[in-house]
Amino acid sequence: MSKLSLSWLICTIMVEVNRSDTEAFHLYEKAVIQGHADTQFDAGVIYEHGRSVKQSNTEALRWLTQAFELGQLLAQQQLISISTIAAEA
């Protein structure tokens, strides 16, 4: 089982046993820290939109940049999107 599949499975179990989405995300984040580009991309998007965590462009940029550096090409598009929104603000 891939790290991504395992981490999402853990999150699903956490939510199903009545733990909060925030607790589930923090468990997921442990998998993100291990350096899997797709999970880092997901974490960036989660922080960008504030899903289950407090919205943070700083954290979004951190994880999206790391994902891009590991070759996750969608992360580049997301970084451009965040930069464009920040420039318009």
N, C-alpha and C positions, 0 to 999 in steps of 0.2 A: 504494500500500500504506500502511495506517495505521501510526502509530508503534508501536501495540500489536502489530500483526502482525509488523512488522519486528523489533521487539525480541525477541519470542518465537522468531522464525526464527533470529536471531543466537544466542540461548541454545541452541536445538536443535543448531545447527551446532557450537557450542563443545563441547557434551557428546559429540556424535558423533565429533569428532576427538580424543577422549580428554583433553579439558580437564576440570577438576573442576567440579562444580555451583557451587562458590563463585566460581570465575573467571567462569562463565557469568552468575551473578547480578550480579557487579560490572559486567559489560558491560551487562546489562539495566538496572542502576541508572543508567547514563549516560542512557538514554532516559527514565527516571523523572524525573531532574533537569530535563529539558527542559520539564516541566510538563503532562504528559498525565494527566488525572484518573484514568483507568482503570489506567494503569501505576502511579500513585502508590498507588491502592487495593491493587493486587496486592502492591506492595512492603510496605505496612503489614501485610497478612496474612502475608506471608512472614516478616517480622520477628517478628510476634506468635507464630508457631508454630515459629520457628527452623528453617525449611527452607532449607538451603544456606547459611545464615548463623547466627551466634550469636544466640540468642533475645534480643530487646531490646524491652521494652514502650515504652521511650523512643523508639526509632526507629519502632516501630509507630504510636505516637501521632502522631509528627511527620508521617509520610507519610499516615496516615488523615485527619488534620486538614487537610492541604493538599488532599487529594482532595475532602474534603467542601466546602472553601471554593471549589473549582472546580465544584461541583455534582454530585459523585458521591454519590448518595443512599444507596447501600449502605454507604458509609464511615460515615455517621451511625450506622447500626445496629451496626457493628463498634466504633465508639467507645463506645457505650453498653455493649456487651458487655464491653469491656476495663475500663471504669470500674466495672461491677458486680463483676467478678472481683476487682479491686484493693480494692474496699470490703469484700469478704468475707474477704480475707486478713488 
